[in-house]
Amino acid sequence: MLLKRILSAVIGIPIIIYLVYEGRLLFLSGVIFLTVTGLFELRRILLRMNLKISPFLLYGSGMVFPLLAYFSSIEKYHGVFYIGLTLILLIHLIILMITFPKYSVGDLASSYLGSCYIGILLSYIILIRKMVPYGFQYVLIVLILTWACDIGAYFSGRLLGRQPLWPRLSPHKTLEGSIGGLILCIGSAILLQTRYPRLFSLFDALILGILIGSVVQIGDLVESAFKRLGKVKNSGDLIPGHGGILDRFDSLLFSAPAAYFYLKFFL
């Protein structure tokens, strides 16, 4: 399993870095791919909860947000975002009316939640990339800190893990793994700051390390909650050694918006 994880990383990481560097339509295509694939995996989980989820409504709603993030200016995005959020809500409510009683309120609420969960949160990667002049570097920092936390939690949990972190959601995650992930994330942030002092101060590095190291683990537990409710071990099997897209990028769904808000309002 560890060998598969390493091989997947060796192949996948250069592709991700190139797409982020390109920063244009290939980058957008990569985010759209992650969005659609993540929504596909989430829909399978929701179906196992006996929910009826329209694929066209779910995928269409989820893709709106990355497209808005890419094609709107970063200054006007938040206004455009609220328009998109409102229109998608109205569409879900209208679908409830015109298809009554095909879809229940729970069905459409789950569709709306799912499209926001993946579509909105992934769109923050695009918003960070559009930050001038260091958007590319900032996205790389978010990715590195997210991966550092995941790696630190994985190895410290396997080597030192004794105390369960949240057994109802994820019985294999431990408090020791959580602390190890946070420490490696903070250490990586400080190391990056010493290498690239122009991008942020040592204080900012410490805050980003704590912030990302915390929300990454929340993102992982949120996805675990979905999988528990759907009674599945992995969201999919697309990435050898990792599982599905959600299994690999669940952490990024939380670290990207957290980093964006800190970079925008405090840096």
Residue pairs with C-beta under 8 A, 6 or more apart in sequence:
1 241
2 241
3 241
4 240
4 241
4 242
5 241
5 242
6 241
7 240
7 241
8 239
8 240
8 241
8 242
12 239
16 30
16 143
17 140
17 143
19 26
19 27
19 29
19 30
20 27
20 129
20 136
20 139
20 140
20 143
21 136
23 129
23 135
23 136
27 126
27 129
28 66
28 67
28 70
28 126
31 66
31 70
31 122
31 123
31 125
31 126
32 63
32 66
32 67
34 122
34 245
34 249
35 62
35 63
35 66
35 118
35 119
35 122
36 59
36 62
36 63
37 236
37 238
37 244
37 245
38 118
38 122
38 235
38 244
38 245
38 246
38 249
39 58
39 59
39 62
39 114
39 115
39 118
39 119
40 59
40 236
41 235
41 236
41 244
41 245
41 246
42 58
42 114
42 117
42 118
42 226
42 235
42 246
43 53
43 55
43 58
43 114
44 230
44 232
44 235
44 236
45 226
45 227
45 229
45 230
45 232
45 235
46 53
46 110
46 114
46 230
47 53
48 230
48 231
48 232
49 110
49 229
49 230
51 106
51 107
51 110
52 102
52 103
52 104
52 107
53 107
53 110
53 111
53 114
54 95
54 103
54 111
57 91
57 92
57 95
57 108
57 111
57 115
58 111
58 114
58 115
61 88
61 91
61 92
61 111
61 112
61 115
61 119
62 114
62 115
62 118
62 119
63 119
64 84
64 88
64 115
64 119
65 81
65 84
65 115
65 116
65 119
65 120
65 122
65 123
66 119
66 122
66 123
66 126
68 77
68 80
68 81
68 84
68 123
69 77
69 81
69 123
69 124
69 126
69 127
69 130
70 126
72 80
74 127
74 130
74 131
77 127
81 120
85 116
85 120
88 112
88 115
89 112
92 108
92 109
92 111
92 112
93 108
95 103
95 108
96 103
96 105
96 108
117 253
118 246
118 253
120 257
121 253
121 254
121 256
121 257
122 249
122 252
122 253
122 256
124 256
124 257
124 259
124 260
125 139
125 142
125 252
125 256
127 260
128 135
128 138
128 139
128 142
128 256
128 259
128 260
128 263
129 135
129 136
129 138
129 139
131 138
131 263
131 264
134 198
134 199
137 196
137 199
138 199
138 259
138 263
141 189
141 192
141 199
141 208
141 259
142 212
142 252
142 255
142 256
142 259
143 252
144 188
144 192
145 185
145 188
145 189
145 192
145 208
145 209
145 212
145 213
145 216
145 255
145 259
146 212
146 216
146 251
146 252
146 255
148 181
148 184
148 185
148 187
148 188
149 181
149 182
149 184
149 185
149 212
149 213
149 216
149 217
149 251
149 255
150 181
150 216
150 220
150 251
151 181
151 184
152 177
152 180
152 181
152 182
152 183
152 184
152 185
153 173
153 177
153 178
153 180
153 181
153 217
154 177
154 181
155 180
156 176
156 177
156 179
156 180
156 181
156 183
156 184
157 172
157 173
157 174
157 176
157 177
157 178
157 180
158 177
160 174
160 176
160 177
160 180
161 174
161 175
161 176
161 177
162 174
162 175
162 176
163 174
163 175
163 176
164 171
164 173
164 174
164 175
165 173
165 174
165 175
165 177
165 178
166 173
166 221
166 224
168 228
169 221
169 224
169 225
169 228
170 220
170 221
170 224
173 220
173 221
173 224
178 217
181 213
181 216
181 217
182 209
182 210
182 213
182 214
182 217
183 213
184 213
185 209
185 210
185 212
185 213
185 216
186 206
186 209
186 210
186 213
187 209
188 209
189 205
189 206
189 208
189 209
189 212
190 202
190 205
190 206
190 209
192 199
192 205
193 199
193 200
193 201
193 202
193 204
193 205
200 208
200 267
204 262
204 266
204 267
207 262
207 266
208 259
208 262
211 258
211 259
211 262
212 255
212 258
212 259
215 254
215 255
215 258
216 251
216 254
216 255
217 251
218 254
219 250
219 251
219 252
219 253
219 254
219 255
220 250
220 251
222 250
222 253
222 254
223 235
223 246
223 247
223 250
226 235
226 246
227 233
227 234
227 235
233 243
234 243
234 244
234 247
235 243
235 244
235 245
235 246
235 247
236 243
236 244
236 245
236 246
236 247
237 243
237 244
238 244
238 245
239 245
239 247
239 248
242 248
